[in-house]
Amino acid sequence: MVDGAKPVRSATFFWTHSVDTVVSPPHLAVLDASHGDRNTKRNFRRELDASLSEFDVTNEQIPDGFDYDGVIVTGSRSSVYWDEPWISPMKEWLDEVIERDIPCLGICYGHQLLADVLGGTVEGMGAYEIGYNTVTHTGESELFSGIDEEFLVFTTHSDAVTELPPGAQALAENEYSNHGFRKDHVFGVQFHPEYDMETAEQLTRRKDLTEERRAEVLAGITEDNYAAACEAKHVFENFTKYVTELRAAPVAAD
């Protein structure tokens, strides 16, 4: 672990089908690309039922090894194609993670970054999607288990995956862009299942929006919309379950 990486331990344990076996929670590396946003840490710690090692990648904290059951890449105010010194080292580390078949889940910027590492295309949309919006998933992935085909979720992005990586499967979309993909053990979602109302409101207030649009988005941040959007939090539970089951699977002989 690099200096500054913060381990966060969960008290949860996972039971296998055998009543005599207790499985420790998966160990996830969280690549925090939020430029130190406190809401990001709070939200992911709340939603991820796992043992976490957190890395502030925008301060060039990159894990010095690969002893993780899975990897999470958070959102960011940066763009994947910007020339910032921390982006290339993170891409190189993630490329090795993917080569090692370690499961990854990217959220918003993380979704775009993983698509880029895998050979997809990320571009500016010429538009800005923000607020509680409807997304549709295909129903063909365990990542969306327990989530209605059409679901409400908070979104905020002006970049999008415009071309999926070779061999990737589209999992979700709306009128703005792709909102989910999978390739092998790599998953990405464009929306923010981790957002609570406080995060959504604070972000909306600091974005460069017209006052009319800002008021419209803020008016949509209601307890009812948040409650409906909580369904999308199954993404985290489903990814953690996937990681746990993959870790427990027997390794095929060469």
N, C-alpha and C positions, 0 to 999 in steps of 0.2 A: 504494500500500500504506500502511495506517495505521501510525503508530508502534507498535512492539511486535510487529507481524506478523513471523513467522519463516519465511523461505524454507528449504525442505529439498529438496535436489536429488538426483535419482536418476541413477545412471550408466547405466541401461538405455536402449537405443534400440529402436525398433520398425521392422522391415523391411516394406516393401510388397511386392506381387507382383513389381515390377521389381527386379532384382538391383542396379540402379544407384541406387536411392532409399532413403535412410535417413530415417525420420520421428522427430522428437524426441518424447520422452514427453509425454503430456498434462499441462497445468498445472491443478492442482486447488486450489481454495480449501477449506480444512478449517475449518469453524466448530466450534470446540471448546467445547462447552457443559458440560464436566465439572467446572467450578469448580476447575480447576488440578490435576486428578488426573494424576499422572505416568504411571500405567499407560495412560491413554488416549492420550497422545502416543506412548509407546513402541509400543503395539499398532498404531495406524494408520500410523505410519512404517514398521513392519515389513511390513504387509499391502498397502499401496498402492504399486504399482510405477509411480510418477509423480513429477513435480515438484510439490512441495507448498508452499503458502503458508498458514501456520497463524494463526488469529485466536482469541484468548481472548475469546469473545463475552460471557462472564459479567462481564468487566471492560470491557464496552462497546467492544471492538475490532470494528468493522464494516468490511469492505472499502470503500474509497472509489471503487471503480470495478467494472467487470464484465469485465475482460480475463482471463477464465478459460475453460478448456475444459469444466470441470465443477465441481460443488460437492458436498462431503460435510458432513453435519450429524451430529455424534456424539450419544452418549447423555448423560444428565444426571440429577442427583438432583432437579431441579426438575420441576414439572408445567407443561404447556403453558398451562393456564388460570390460573396464578398471576400475581399483579400484581407482577412484578419489572421494574426499569427497563430491563434489557437485552433483554427479550423482544420488545417492540413494534418497536424499530429493526431487530432481526434479521428479524422477519416482513416488515417493509416492504422490506428489501433483497432477501429471498428472493422476494417477490412480483414485483419487477422482474426478477430472474434468470429466473423462470419465464416472464414475458412475453417475454423475449429468447430463449426456447427453449434456454437453457443447461441441460444435463442435471444432475439432482440425485439424490443417494442419501442417504436418511436412515436412521440406525440407532437403534432403540429410541425415545428421546425425539425424535430427528431424524425418524423415521418418523411419529410423532404430529404433530410440528410442521408437516411438509410437508402432511400430510392436513388439518390445521387451516387452513393458508394457502390451500389449494385449495377450502375450503368444506365439509370433512368435520367429523365430531364426535368429540371425544376426551372420555372420561369415566373416573372412577374405577371399578374393576372390583368393588370390595367383596371382593376376594381378592388374593392375592399369588402370582404365578408366579415361582419361582426354582429354579435347578438345571438339570441336563441333562434336556431334555424332547424329545419327538418332535414334529416339525412336518411337515405334508403340503403339498406344492405342486402346482399344477395341471398343470405341464409345458407351459404355454402362453407362457412368457416366456424370452427369452435370458438373463435375469438368473440363472436357475436351471440353466443349461446345465451338464452334468457332475455334477449333484447328484441323488441318488436321490429318487424321488417322496416317500418317507418318509425323513426324515433327523433325526439327533440334533444338538442345538445347545444352548448355554447360554442361559438366559433369566432375566431379572430385571426385573419391572415390576408395578405395581399400577394403572396407567392403560392404556387401550386405545383404539384407533380403533373406535368402536361404529357409526359410519355413514361409509361411504366418501365421498370427494368426488364430486360429480356427474360422471358419465362415466368414473370410475375403474374399473379391473379388479382384482378380488381375485386374488392370486397364491398365497397360502399361508395356512394356518390350523392351529390345533389346538383342543382343547376349551376353552381359555381365551379365545381371541380371534383376530382377524385377525392374521396374521404377515407379510403382504406385499401390496403393491398397486402398480399403475402407472397413471399418467395422462400420456399423451404422453411427454415426456422426463423425467418425475419418477418415481422409484422409492423405495419404503420397505420396510424389513424391521424387524419388532419384536424379533427375536432379536439376539444378539451374535456374529456370526461372527469378530470380531477378538479375542475373549477367549482368553487362555492360562490354564493352570492356576493360576498365581500370582495373576492378576487375579480369577479366580473364587473362589479361597479367601479372599483378602483382603476382597472384597466380602461374602461370606457371613458372615464373622466379625464384621463391623461392622453388619450389618443387625439390625433389631429383630425377632428371631424367638424362638420358644420354644426352649429348649435341645434338646428332642427333635427339632424340625424342623431346627435348625441342624446337629445331628449327622447327620441323614439326608442333608441336602444335601452336607455335607462328605464323607460316605462315598461319595457319587456322583462326586466330583471325582477321577477315577482316570486313569491314563495311557491305558487302553483307551477310556474315554468321550471323553477329549480327542482321541485319534487318530481316533475315529469322527466327532467334530464338526468336525474339520479339513476335511472335505468341503465344508462350508458356506462356507469361505473362497473358493470359486470365485465367490461373489457379487462380490468385489472385482475379480478378474480379468475377469469378464464385464462389469462396469460400465466398467472402464477400456478394454476392447476396444470397447464401445459408443461411448464418448466419442471414442476415436481414429477409429473408422470414420465417425462423424457429422461430425467435424472435416474429414475428408478428402473427404466427399461434396460434389459440385458444388452450388452455390447456384442454385436455380431463378430464372429471370428473372421480373421483375414483369409 
